[in-house]
Amino acid sequence: MKFKTTFDIFGFYDWVRECGMPIAHCSAFAPAEALLAAGIMPVYPENHAAILGALSPTRDVDNPYSHKAIDRSVNERELSSPKLCCYALSDIGVLLGEESPIGGLPAADLFYACNSQCNVVERWGDQVQLICGERNLDVPHYVLRTPRLAKREIHTEEEIADFRAQLEGHIEEITKRFGTTYSEEKLKEYTAESDKANALWQECLKMAKLSPAPWSDFDAFTAMAPIVIARGLPICTKYYEDLLAEIKQNVTDGVTAIENEQVRLVWDAIPIWPRKNWLQNLAAEQNAVFVASTYTHSWWFTFDADNAMDSLCRRYAWNTMNRSLDWIYGWTMDMMRDWNATGIVCHWNHSCGIWNSYVKRRLPLYKENGIPHIVIEADMVDARHFDEERVTEQMTEFISQLKESACTA
């Protein structure tokens, strides 16, 4: 379905280019609020890569911008997966000269990676630094490191203290290098704004708990862009205020995500950006709607502006890609229950090993506990790994089985 509320991502990047602040290319879970408080504007190569996968110069879902960019990285630099995912290969390909619908990201003054999500982001930053260095551009690369929570629920106080010391050390180095000023008051303001936007985003996601759902989680894949690239900024908060109001109006007006909703699904892992709309339509044709996902719900932050730095460190030190198996499984089951879903569609991603590891470890638990699920093999931005005939067969059979189960329950 189409929403009147939109986020002008092209205009946003134009504004960033003119903002006059040093630009940091950041991993998705870097502490944006702290960088903003240090006078640095964060932009996100992962978002850029998603755009490259979602859009096509020929309006052909099988020919997104990402293909030429990936091939450029592979052929010119001999880069490949899984050392670098196709997100990285796409973004780097544009840095090497391939076309982008937004003209590429604003040029990097620094690269800032937080490895709580994966180690690819560090290697990604290394490549950006190397390519820029070959052009006589000095682009420093900072890496904020955190231990993985393989068998524990939370980090220790010592680990949080180390995470904070790293971040504060980076801020000190960055402000000296670029002549900017870090402000605790600004940190409080950005954190408060981010918390407000995140609360609104969460309310938007919760609206899909209603049955029938007034919007789908595949709609949310598009709507999540501001919480990724603009959190901490008023433009992000305003977008979710307007979006939530529109969704609520849809409820009042009886507008639903699909007609005759019969099956509710959870999507697990990163979207297949070239086929996002196709998958949503395929499900809708069979009266199925995706109501939640482990991807959109990964951007579910809560901050305390009165204890800004501490709350940022405690939240950014973890995300859904470095939690224990017990936590991630329980979290997914809670999502199934709270959004009243009956099946999970798992994306086995050609080039994202960290997501695949979590999918792989949960599959035996799904089977053991009788959780209906299927696994689709594809890639987040490389459409050449998508088998339309096979996926159509899988989805059709799966949804049919869920309908039959509902009739016999």
C-alpha positions as CSV (number, residue, x, y, z in Angstrom):
1,M,0.0,0.0,0.0
2,K,1.1,3.6,-0.5
3,F,1.4,6.1,2.3
4,K,1.0,9.9,2.0
5,T,3.8,10.3,4.6
6,T,7.1,10.1,2.9
7,F,10.8,10.7,3.7
8,D,12.6,12.6,1.0
9,I,15.9,10.6,1.2
10,F,17.3,12.4,-1.9
11,G,16.6,15.8,-0.3
12,F,18.1,14.5,3.0
13,Y,21.4,13.6,1.4
14,D,21.4,17.0,-0.5
15,W,21.0,18.7,2.9
16,V,23.8,16.6,4.4
17,R,26.2,17.6,1.6
18,E,25.5,21.3,2.5
19,C,25.5,21.0,6.3
20,G,29.1,22.1,6.6
21,M,30.0,19.4,9.2
22,P,32.7,16.7,8.7
23,I,31.1,13.6,7.3
24,A,31.5,10.2,9.0
25,H,30.7,7.0,7.0
26,C,29.3,4.8,9.8
27,S,28.2,1.3,10.4
28,A,24.5,1.0,11.1
29,F,24.8,0.6,14.8
30,A,27.4,3.3,15.4
31,P,26.4,5.8,18.2
32,A,25.1,8.5,16.0
33,E,24.1,10.8,18.9
34,A,27.6,11.0,20.2
35,L,29.1,11.8,16.8
36,L,26.5,14.5,16.3
37,A,27.4,16.0,19.7
38,A,31.0,16.0,18.5
39,G,30.1,18.1,15.5
40,I,30.2,15.2,13.1
41,M,27.5,14.2,10.6
42,P,27.0,10.4,10.3
43,V,25.9,8.8,7.0
44,Y,25.3,5.2,6.4
45,P,26.9,3.1,3.6
46,E,24.5,0.2,4.5
47,N,21.5,2.4,3.7
48,H,23.2,3.5,0.5
49,A,23.7,-0.1,-0.5
50,A,20.1,-0.9,0.3
51,I,19.1,1.9,-2.1
52,L,21.4,0.4,-4.8
53,G,19.6,-2.9,-4.4
54,A,16.1,-1.5,-4.2
55,L,16.3,0.7,-7.3
56,S,17.2,0.0,-10.9
57,P,18.4,2.3,-13.7
58,T,16.0,0.4,-16.0
59,R,13.2,-0.2,-13.5
60,D,14.0,-3.9,-13.7
61,V,14.0,-5.8,-10.4
62,D,16.6,-8.2,-11.8
63,N,18.9,-5.4,-12.7
64,P,19.4,-3.1,-9.7
65,Y,22.2,-0.5,-9.4
66,S,24.0,-2.9,-7.1
67,H,25.0,-5.4,-9.8
68,K,27.5,-3.2,-11.7
69,A,28.8,-1.9,-8.3
70,I,29.3,-5.4,-7.0
71,D,31.1,-6.5,-10.2
72,R,33.3,-3.4,-10.0
73,S,34.5,-4.2,-6.5
74,V,35.1,-7.8,-7.5
75,N,36.9,-7.2,-10.8
76,E,38.8,-4.1,-9.9
77,R,39.8,-4.7,-6.3
78,E,39.4,-8.5,-6.1
79,L,37.0,-8.2,-3.2
80,S,34.5,-10.9,-2.5
81,S,32.0,-12.4,0.0
82,P,31.9,-13.5,2.7
83,K,34.9,-11.3,3.7
84,L,32.8,-8.4,2.5
85,C,29.1,-8.7,2.1
86,C,27.2,-7.5,-0.9
87,Y,26.2,-4.3,1.0
88,A,29.9,-3.5,1.2
89,L,30.7,-4.5,-2.3
90,S,27.9,-2.4,-3.7
91,D,28.9,0.8,-1.7
92,I,32.6,0.3,-2.5
93,G,31.7,-0.1,-6.2
94,V,30.1,3.3,-6.3
95,L,33.2,4.7,-4.5
96,L,35.2,3.2,-7.4
97,G,33.0,5.0,-9.9
98,E,29.8,3.1,-10.6
99,E,26.4,4.9,-10.8
100,S,24.2,5.6,-7.8
101,P,20.6,7.0,-7.8
102,I,21.6,9.5,-5.1
103,G,25.0,10.4,-6.7
104,G,26.8,8.4,-4.1
105,L,27.2,9.3,-0.4
106,P,28.7,12.6,0.6
107,A,32.5,12.2,0.6
108,A,33.9,10.6,3.8
109,D,36.1,12.6,6.2
110,L,36.3,9.6,8.5
111,F,34.9,6.1,8.8
112,Y,33.4,5.0,12.1
113,A,32.5,1.3,12.7
114,C,31.0,-0.3,15.7
115,N,31.5,-4.1,15.5
116,S,28.6,-5.1,17.7
117,Q,26.8,-6.0,14.5
118,C,29.6,-7.9,12.7
119,N,33.3,-7.7,11.7
120,V,32.6,-7.0,8.1
121,V,32.0,-3.3,8.9
122,E,35.7,-3.0,10.1
123,R,37.0,-4.5,6.9
124,W,34.6,-2.3,4.9
125,G,36.1,0.8,6.6
126,D,39.6,-0.5,5.8
127,Q,38.8,-0.6,2.1
128,V,37.3,2.9,2.1
129,Q,40.4,4.2,3.9
130,L,42.7,2.4,1.5
131,I,40.9,3.7,-1.7
132,C,40.8,7.2,-0.3
133,G,44.5,7.0,0.6
134,E,45.3,6.0,-3.0
135,R,43.6,9.3,-4.0
136,N,45.8,11.2,-1.4
137,L,42.8,11.6,0.9
138,D,43.4,11.1,4.6
139,V,40.3,9.3,5.9
140,P,40.9,8.0,9.5
141,H,39.2,4.8,10.5
142,Y,37.9,4.3,14.0
143,V,36.5,1.0,15.3
144,L,34.4,0.7,18.5
145,R,34.7,-2.8,19.7
146,T,32.4,-4.8,22.0
147,P,32.5,-8.5,23.2
148,R,29.9,-10.8,21.8
149,L,27.2,-12.2,24.1
150,A,27.5,-15.8,23.1
151,K,26.3,-17.3,26.4
152,R,25.4,-14.2,28.5
153,E,22.4,-11.9,28.5
154,I,24.1,-8.6,29.1
155,H,27.6,-7.2,29.2
156,T,29.5,-6.8,32.4
157,E,30.0,-3.4,34.0
158,E,33.7,-3.7,33.1
159,E,32.8,-4.3,29.5
160,I,30.5,-1.3,29.4
161,A,33.1,0.9,31.0
162,D,35.6,-0.2,28.3
163,F,33.1,0.5,25.6
164,R,32.6,4.0,27.0
165,A,36.3,4.6,27.4
166,Q,36.8,3.7,23.7
167,L,34.0,6.0,22.6
168,E,35.1,8.9,24.7
169,G,38.7,8.4,23.4
170,H,37.5,8.5,19.9
171,I,35.5,11.6,20.5
172,E,38.5,13.3,21.9
173,E,40.7,12.3,18.9
174,I,38.0,13.3,16.4
175,T,37.3,16.7,17.8
176,K,41.0,17.5,17.9
177,R,41.6,16.3,14.3
178,F,38.6,18.1,12.8
179,G,38.5,21.2,15.0
180,T,35.0,20.5,16.3
181,T,33.6,20.8,19.8
182,Y,32.0,18.1,21.8
183,S,29.1,19.2,24.0
184,E,27.5,17.2,26.9
185,E,24.4,19.4,26.5
186,K,24.2,18.7,22.8
187,L,24.6,15.0,23.6
188,K,21.6,15.2,25.9
189,E,19.6,17.0,23.2
190,Y,20.4,14.6,20.4
191,T,19.8,11.6,22.7
192,A,16.4,13.0,23.8
193,E,15.4,13.6,20.2
194,S,16.6,10.1,19.2
195,D,14.6,8.5,22.1
196,K,11.5,10.4,21.1
197,A,11.8,9.3,17.5
198,N,12.5,5.7,18.5
199,A,9.4,5.7,20.7
200,L,7.3,6.8,17.8
201,W,8.9,4.2,15.5
202,Q,8.1,1.5,18.1
203,E,4.5,2.6,18.2
204,C,4.3,2.4,14.4
205,L,5.6,-1.2,14.5
206,K,3.1,-2.1,17.2
207,M,0.2,-0.9,15.0
208,A,0.7,-4.1,13.0
209,K,-0.4,-6.1,16.1
210,L,-4.0,-5.1,15.1
211,S,-5.9,-7.7,13.1
212,P,-6.3,-7.0,10.2
213,A,-3.1,-5.1,10.1
214,P,-3.3,-1.5,9.0
215,W,0.2,-1.7,7.5
216,S,2.7,-4.4,6.9
217,D,6.3,-4.9,8.0
218,F,7.3,-4.7,4.4
219,D,5.9,-1.2,4.4
220,A,8.1,-0.7,7.5
221,F,11.2,-1.8,5.5
222,T,10.8,1.4,3.6
223,A,9.7,3.5,6.5
224,M,12.7,2.5,8.6
225,A,15.2,4.7,6.6
226,P,15.0,7.7,8.9
227,I,15.6,5.8,12.1
228,V,18.7,4.4,10.5
229,I,20.1,7.5,8.9
230,A,18.6,10.5,10.7
231,R,18.1,9.5,14.4
232,G,18.8,12.3,16.7
233,L,17.5,14.9,14.2
234,P,14.1,16.6,14.4
235,I,13.3,15.6,10.8
236,C,13.3,11.9,11.9
237,T,10.9,12.6,14.8
238,K,8.6,14.6,12.6
239,Y,8.4,11.8,10.0
240,Y,7.3,9.2,12.6
241,E,4.8,11.6,14.2
242,D,3.2,12.0,10.8
243,L,3.5,8.3,9.9
244,L,1.9,7.1,13.1
245,A,-0.9,9.6,12.7
246,E,-1.5,8.3,9.2
247,I,-1.5,4.6,10.3
248,K,-4.0,5.5,13.1
249,Q,-6.2,7.2,10.6
250,N,-6.1,4.1,8.4
251,V,-7.4,2.2,11.4
252,T,-10.2,4.7,11.8
253,D,-11.0,4.5,8.1
254,G,-10.9,0.8,7.9
255,V,-7.9,0.7,5.6
256,T,-5.8,-2.5,5.9
257,A,-2.5,-3.7,4.5
258,I,-4.2,-6.4,2.4
259,E,-7.7,-7.5,1.7
260,N,-9.1,-10.6,3.5
261,E,-6.1,-11.1,5.8
262,Q,-5.9,-14.8,6.7
263,V,-2.2,-15.5,7.5
264,R,0.2,-13.4,9.5
265,L,4.0,-13.9,9.0
266,V,7.3,-12.9,10.5
267,W,10.2,-12.1,8.2
268,D,13.6,-13.2,9.7
269,A,16.8,-11.3,8.6
270,I,17.7,-8.6,6.1
271,P,15.1,-7.9,3.3
272,I,15.7,-9.0,-0.2
273,W,15.7,-5.4,-1.4
274,P,15.3,-6.0,-5.2
275,R,12.3,-8.2,-4.5
276,K,10.8,-6.5,-1.5
277,N,7.6,-5.4,-3.3
278,W,7.4,-8.6,-5.3
279,L,7.4,-10.7,-2.1
280,Q,4.9,-8.5,-0.4
281,N,2.5,-8.8,-3.4
282,L,3.0,-12.5,-3.7
283,A,2.0,-12.9,-0.1
284,A,-0.9,-10.6,-0.4
285,E,-2.3,-12.5,-3.4
286,Q,-2.6,-15.4,-1.0
287,N,-4.1,-13.4,1.8
288,A,-0.9,-13.3,3.8
289,V,0.7,-10.3,5.4
290,F,4.1,-9.8,7.0
291,V,3.4,-8.2,10.4
292,A,6.8,-8.1,12.0
293,S,10.5,-8.9,11.3
294,T,13.7,-9.4,13.2
295,Y,15.2,-6.6,10.9
296,T,12.9,-3.7,11.6
297,H,12.6,-4.6,15.3
298,S,16.4,-4.5,15.6
299,W,16.1,-0.7,15.4
300,W,14.3,-0.6,18.7
301,F,16.2,1.8,21.0
302,T,15.4,3.3,24.3
303,F,17.6,6.0,25.7
304,D,17.8,8.1,28.9
305,A,18.8,11.7,28.0
306,D,19.5,12.5,31.6
307,N,22.2,9.8,31.6
308,A,22.9,10.1,27.9
309,M,26.4,8.6,27.5
310,D,25.7,5.7,29.8
311,S,22.5,4.8,28.1
312,L,24.1,5.1,24.7
313,C,26.9,2.8,25.6
314,R,24.6,0.2,27.2
315,R,22.4,0.1,24.1
316,Y,25.0,0.3,21.3
317,A,27.2,-2.3,22.9
318,W,24.7,-4.9,21.8
319,N,22.2,-5.6,19.0
320,T,20.4,-8.6,17.7
321,M,23.5,-9.8,15.9
322,N,25.6,-10.3,19.0
323,R,23.2,-11.7,21.5
324,S,23.0,-15.3,22.8
325,L,21.0,-18.0,21.0
326,D,18.5,-18.2,24.0
327,W,17.9,-14.5,23.8
328,I,17.4,-14.2,20.1
329,Y,15.1,-17.3,20.0
330,G,13.1,-16.0,22.9
331,W,12.9,-12.6,21.3
332,T,11.6,-14.1,18.0
333,M,9.0,-16.2,19.8
334,D,7.8,-13.2,21.7
335,M,7.4,-11.4,18.4
336,M,5.4,-14.3,17.0
337,R,3.1,-14.3,20.0
338,D,2.7,-10.5,20.4
339,W,2.0,-9.9,16.6
340,N,-0.2,-13.1,16.5
341,A,1.9,-14.6,13.6
342,T,1.7,-18.3,12.7
343,G,4.8,-18.7,10.5
344,I,8.3,-17.5,9.9
345,V,10.0,-16.8,6.5
346,C,13.8,-17.0,7.0
347,H,16.2,-15.4,4.6
348,W,19.4,-17.4,4.1
349,N,21.5,-14.5,2.8
350,H,24.2,-15.3,0.2
351,S,26.6,-12.7,1.6
352,C,25.7,-12.1,5.3
353,G,27.3,-14.7,7.4
354,I,26.4,-13.2,10.8
355,W,22.6,-13.3,10.0
356,N,22.9,-16.8,8.6
357,S,24.6,-18.0,11.8
358,Y,21.6,-16.9,13.8
359,V,19.2,-18.4,11.3
360,K,21.1,-21.7,11.3
361,R,21.2,-21.9,15.1
362,R,17.5,-21.3,15.5
363,L,16.3,-23.7,12.8
364,P,16.6,-26.8,15.0
365,L,14.7,-25.0,17.8
366,Y,11.9,-24.1,15.3
367,K,11.7,-27.7,14.3
368,E,11.8,-29.0,17.8
369,N,9.1,-26.7,19.0
370,G,6.9,-27.1,16.0
371,I,7.2,-23.5,14.7
372,P,6.1,-23.4,11.0
373,H,9.0,-21.9,8.9
374,I,10.6,-21.9,5.6
375,V,14.1,-20.8,4.4
376,I,14.5,-18.7,1.3
377,E,17.9,-18.5,-0.3
378,A,18.8,-15.2,-1.8
379,D,20.9,-12.0,-1.2
380,M,20.0,-8.6,0.2
381,V,21.1,-6.7,-2.9
382,D,22.4,-9.1,-5.5
383,A,19.3,-10.2,-7.4
384,R,21.3,-12.8,-9.3
385,H,20.9,-15.1,-6.3
386,F,17.1,-15.0,-6.4
387,D,15.2,-17.9,-8.0
388,E,11.7,-16.6,-8.6
389,E,10.2,-19.9,-9.6
390,R,11.6,-21.7,-6.5
391,V,10.5,-18.9,-4.1
392,T,7.0,-18.7,-5.6
393,E,6.7,-22.5,-5.0
394,Q,8.0,-22.3,-1.5
395,M,5.8,-19.3,-0.4
396,T,2.7,-20.7,-2.1
397,E,3.0,-24.1,-0.4
398,F,3.9,-22.6,3.0
399,I,1.0,-20.2,3.1
400,S,-1.4,-22.9,1.9
401,Q,-0.2,-25.2,4.8
402,L,-0.7,-22.4,7.3
403,K,-4.3,-21.8,6.0
404,E,-5.0,-25.5,6.3
405,S,-3.6,-25.6,9.9
406,A,-5.8,-22.6,10.8
407,C,-8.9,-24.4,9.5
408,T,-8.2,-27.5,11.4
409,A,-7.2,-25.8,14.7
